[in-house]
């Protein structure tokens, strides 16, 4: 196997979300949704990995691995558990976490929304109602007011297009609705929230005396392909689904172009509403003649049954870059490998795409730093570079985590590393 060098200045990171790791009976939209038969292994999000108590241990492990940036989220429901109450104990805990990251040489990238809503916001209709934009923007103001002196990099939403599909198109997320009209409205409202938040974060930090603010959004991008490549019908349906799921959202969020699909509820002008092109990439999906998504039996897959398709990362990066012209930050990219049998090979393949591409890529965040509660799959799907024993809370760096550490140190992969860490690993179908 050949070695390769990664682009000069590429920042290596890892990612996690508050709800999936912190644990605790936090009053958010997933609290009562988990621990039921909706979750495939019956696990409860309230357990998490114990990050709320063990954050210093995890940050120390990150630092030892050489991880340069941590994309994490703050939990809106912790900070604002009631519509008119700010929990300063939670705010101060987050401030302590961020300060400690920085003392360990880890740059924070703060995500404001990662799939969960405060229970009071969910009860008010969440992002289905344009009148609720003011609540999200108030929360944005709270976050910048309390964290803006410590954080310069922000992500407004994690995968808003995936959130809308999962929550309002029969995907099993709370509130469990299935209405394409609602999906359209939710994405329209969220795009408006992002554009307003982009402006607000910049404005607030400028007033605080900072000029280094960077704001973006993490869009979920896939490759859509025909099951039968020569099928014109399948190819057309794949193109339509790709546009509806990701391209239309990317244009609205990043450039204020709501043409054709989403509603420009705020009458926004077209422009550039991002400082980086935030990408979350996981897989390719195939479309059959009925327009249904499928995974082909012969293709390599992770332990969650999702296809492993490294080449698709280049296509996703190009699509986002062509829309907004901003450098790409890969905010989430990972693989479910419960026994750590092929994650090093996966890292080798994905990062080789970054080594070869002409698209300007500035950051790569592996999803996820530790194992975490993977929504409807619960605790059974393991994405972490660091393994978590959910019974004891014990952490242990996996072999792939050690490979990532060496990859960061070398700024690429040497032929010797490939022989020691990657050769012999293989995907399964």
PyMOL commands that set and color helices and strands:
alter all, ss='L'
color gray80, all
select helices_A, chain A and resi 18-21+51-65+76-79+88-103+119-123+126-128+130-147+160-168+180-207+232-255+311-324+343-356+375-377+399-410+415-422
alter helices_A, ss='H'
color red, helices_A
select strands_A, chain A and resi 4-5+11-15+69-73+107-113+153-158+214-226+277-287+293-294+328-333+361-367+386-388+395-397+412-413
alter strands_A, ss='S'
color yellow, strands_A
deselect
rebuild
show_as cartoon
